Amino acid sequence: MTKDSIEHLAEIATMNQSNRMLLPDGTSLPRIGQGTWNMGDDASRREEEITALRLGVELGINLIDTAEMYGDGRSELLVGEAITGIRDQVFLVSKVYPQNAGNERLIRSCEESLKRLNTDHLDLYLLHWRGDIPLEETVLGMEKLISQGKIARWGVSNFDIDDMKELLKLAEGTHCATNQILYHLGSRGIETELLPWQRSHKIPVMAYSPLAQAGSLRKGVIESEVVQEIASAHQATPLQIMLAWTVREEDVISIPKASSRKHVIENAAAGLITLSKDEIWKLDEAFPIPSWKVPLDMI
């Protein structure tokens, strides 16, 4: 590695240490983290993926998100290996299946995730999406996990505005730390109602798939003239512009997946990009917010 590249990585790390946001309880988090969906599935890529996660922590994007669903626990096992020796530097997030989100099943699922992750606690535990188990039962279980020291805080994922309103009517529902939802330049439906509502209640958004899934939608965004023009102006890639756009506001955390050193460095470097008001206006024109409420996007 050349001196210039080492200095560039140091600059990225320093920037990400200062480019942070706060959870409702005052916890400071990087505005860009690391997702792990589909990581751990290919044994031949295991070392590369572990190296990528550890590099991300070095570069200041030290929030790592996983779930018991991902590869039936293989992602958690991979993350557990990756954070060995650096657990105290990582803000660790996992998610529970909705069918496991009640009573003793919730406790057992959490304990099994902790075992796979080789840690004694999670920094954040999320209900992956809403199922048939009453929210009150899930909230009570989450609070029990906090009292047992197995999790530090809890939140939800894939909740639309009606779900969030119902959650906050519960006595301890206001303890919800975040709502992890799909959000990227080509999917802006949350901006009609859900995002403003969460802002009014000081519940930050955690954006998953901020670069969109590979396919025609992502292709349409990154090949758009506006995105190409802005990327060129910043000497960045279109995907970096997409990522920088998701964290243009201070209450959104973005968790792109990166399973190689190259992609981790690109994601972390997106934290150095500040889009101008004019650039944001151009992106709004090219990818407008829906004029009416649309169903919550999920993948």
N, C-alpha and C positions, 0 to 999 in steps of 0.2 A: 504494500500500500504506500503511495507516495505521500510526501509531506503535505501537499495541497489537499489530498483527499482526507487525511487525518484531521487537518484543520477544519475542513468542511464538515466532517462528522461532529467535531467538537462544537462547531457553531450551531448545528442542528440540535444537539443535545441541550445546549445553553438556552436556545430559543424555546424549546419545548418545556424546559423547567419553569420558564416565566409565562408561557402561553397556557394558562390554566383557568379552570372555572371551579365554582363551589357548589357542593351539594347543599341541600337545606340545612344539614347539621354542621355546616362549615368546613367539611372535608374538602381539601384541594385535590383536584384531578386534572390530568392532561386532557386537553380538548380533542386529542386524537389518541385512540387506543388501538388494541389489536383484537380482531375477531379470529375465531378458529374453526368455523364451520367447514367440514370436510377434511380438516387436518387430522392426521393420525390414521387415516384410512389406508395409506399406501406405505408399507413397511420400507420400501426402497428409498423413500423420501424423508424418513424419520429424522436422520441427523441434520439434514438441510432445514427442516421445519423447526427443530429445536434450536439450531443456531440462529434462525431468523427471529424467533421469539426472544431469545436472550439479547440479540442485537437491538431489538426494539426497546427493551428495558434500558439498555445503555444509552439509547438515543432519546430517552425521556418519555416515550409512549408506553408507560409502564402499567396501563390498565389492560388486563387480559381477560377476555370474555369467552366462556365456554358453556357447555350444557350437558346434562346426562343424556340427552337425545343424540348429540353429535357422535355418530359412529358407535352408538350403544355404549358410550363410555370411553371409547378409544381416544377421543379428543382430550378428555380429562386426564387420562393416563399420560398422554404426550405432554400436556401442560405441566403435570406434576413433575415429570422428569426435567422439563425445561427450567422450572423455577427452583430446582434443588440448589441450595446454597444462597439464593437471592430472594427467598420468599418475603423478607421484610422490605424489599424494594418494590414489591408488586401489589397493585390493587386488584384482587382476584374476584371475578364474577362468575357465577354459574347459575343454571336455571333448572327448575323442576318441571317434569311433565304435569299437565293439569290433572290427570287421573291419580297422581301420587301426592297431590297437594292438600291432603286432609289428614288430621289426627296422626296416628303412628306411622302411616305411610310417608308423610312429609318428613318426620324425624328420621325414618330409616333411609329415605332417598338422600337426605342431606348427609347423613353419616357415610353412605356409600360413595357419594361424590367426594367427601373429605378424604376417604381412604384412597380413592383413585388419584386424587390431587396431592396426596402425601402432605397434608396440612391439617392443623387442628381447628381452623376457622376459615370462613369465607368473609370477604369484605362486603359483599353484596350478593343476595340470593333473590332470584326473580321467579315469579310464576310465569312459565313460558307462554302460555296463552290461556284464555279463560275456558274452563270446562264445566262439568256438571256439579262439582263440589262447591257448596256455598262459599261466597267470598269471606263471610264471617269466620268460617271454620279455618280457611287458609290463613287469614290474618292472625287469628289466635295461635295457630301453629307457628307462624313466623315469629311472633312475639315470644313464644316459648323457646324457640331456637336462640333468640337473642339472649334470653335469661340464662340459657345453658352455656353461653359463650361460643356457640357453634357458628353463628353469623353475627356480623356487626350491624347490619341493616338489611332491609328487604325492599323489593319493588315489584313491578309487573312488566309484562311485555305483551305487545299486540292488543292493547286495550284502546278502544275508541272512546269518544267523549262520554257516551252514556254509561259505559263501564266505569270510567274514572269518577263520574259523578256519584254512581252507586257506591263505589269504594270509599269515597270521602265522607259518605253519610255514616259509615261505621265509626264507632268510638275511637278505634286505633288506626283507622284507615288513613288518617292524615300523616301517619308515619311513613307512608310510601315515599321512597327516595327518588325514584325515577320511573319512567315508562319507556321501555326499549321498543322502538317501532321502525318500520321501513321508511327511509327518507333519503331522497337524492334529487338531483336536478330534474330528472324525468318523472318524479313521483312527488308532487307537492300538495296532495290532497289534505294533509294534516294542517296546512296553513289556513284553511278556511275557518275551522272551529277548534280543533283539538289543540294545536300549538298555542293559539292565543289564550285558551282556557287554562292550559298548564302554566303558562307564564303568569297569569293572574293569580294562580295558586302556588307559584314558586316551586313547581315540580319540573326539573329539567328533562329534556328529551335525550335519549341515547339512540343515535341513528345507526341501525344495522343496514348492511348492503349499501353504503353510501356511494359506491361506485357502480351500482346496479349490477344485476347478473349479466354474465356474458350472453350476448344475443342481439337481436335487432334493436331493442330499446337502448342498450348501452352504445351500440354502434351509431345509432342516430344522434345521440348526445355528443359523443367524442368527435364525430365527423362533421358536426354543425360548424358553419362558417364562424359564428360568434365565438364558440369555445376554442376553435383553432386559432383565431385572431388573438384572444386573450392569453392563451397558452404561449404563443409566440412572443407576446409583449413581456411576459414574465420569464421567458426562457425555461418554461416548464412543459410538462406533458398535459394533454387534455384531462387525463384521470386526476392529476394533481389539482387542476382547476376545479374539477367536480368535488374533490375532497375539501379544498379550501373554501368552496362555496358553502358546504354544509356547516362549517364552523365559523361562518361570518358573524354570527351572533354569539353572545357570551354564555348562553344557557343550553347549548347543544354539544353533546359529546359524540364523536364519530368513531365507529369501530370497524374500519376496513380489515379484511383478511389479507395477510401477506405471508406467503409460505417460502419466500426466498429472500436472501440478503438484498438483492436489487430492489425488490418491491417494498421491503421494509424501509429502506433508505428513502425511496421516492415518497412513501406515505409520510414518514417523519418530516421530510423536507417541505411537504405541503404546509406545515405549520409556519413556515417562514413567509408564506405568500399572503399578502394583504390586498384584497380586491378593492378597487376604488368604487366610489358611488356610481360613477358612470359605467363601469364594467358590470356592477350588480344590476343596474338598470337595463343594460343590454341583454343580460341573461334572463331577466324578468320578461323582457319583450319576446325573447326567443322561446322561453319555457314558462309560460304564464301560470299563475295559480288558478285552479278551477274557479269558475264563477259561482258554483254552488257546491254544497257538501257532497262528497263522493264516499263510497264505502272505503274503509281502511284497507290499504294495500298490505298484503302479507305474502310471504314466501316460506 
